Amino acid sequence: MDGMGQWWLAKLNEGTAKIVKSLQVETELPVPVTLIAALPKGNGFDEVIRCCTELGVTCITLVLSTRTLLKPSLQKLARWHRIAKEAAEQSKRAFIPTIIGPVNFESAILKNTAKYSFICECHDYYPHLKQIVSSSYVTSEIVIAIGPEGGWTETEIQLAITNGFQPVSLGKRILRAVTAPILALSVVTSELEATVRHSIHQGTL
């Protein structure tokens, strides 16, 4: 695996590898998925990187929000890149997710141009992410913003809405900052792959 879309079958002989043939790997989601994630406290983000990579995330943008408690060290950033690579190999991904940042929340929001952009909030009066994705014919990149412990501030939510993000819920329960991005990616992955299967069945792909 080269991390850029290609796998090869190789034959090992006395410590050297001879490439036998290239392998076709079709494990990527039909559209790119970017996770904008405010960093949680502790080491919980290791699991976010690992699970979201397995679920098919394309890019993870680390953001520093008003309620972000920690700024990662260079060693921690290197660890996250390593975890993403290992998880991509384990799950037979064609690509290793890109990890960007950390950047300020405002900068990440203002630079976003994706048509399908969602900011997750703990209030269940917003429509559920699953409901929105399943009712949309998604044809381009999806961006999902997940907050830190305590959630986004009202100012951050309004900034996102002003710049094209739709507020959505992940259900009635309050989720940990580590659980929420994994659930969001699970929902999006399930809906996107179900759409592809339906299209194949209908003969439209």
Buried (B, 14 or more C-beta within 10 A) or exposed (E): BEBEEEBEEEEEEEEEEEEEEEEEBEEBBBBBBBBBBBBBEEEBBBBBBBBBBBBBBBBBBBBBBEBBBBEBEEEBBEBBBEBBBBBBBEBEBBBBBBBBBBBEBBEBBEEBEBEBBBBBBBEEEBBBBBBBBBEBEBEEBBBBBBBBBBBBBEEBBEBBBEBBBBBBBBBEEEBEBBBBBBBBBBBBBBBBEEBEEEEEEEEEE
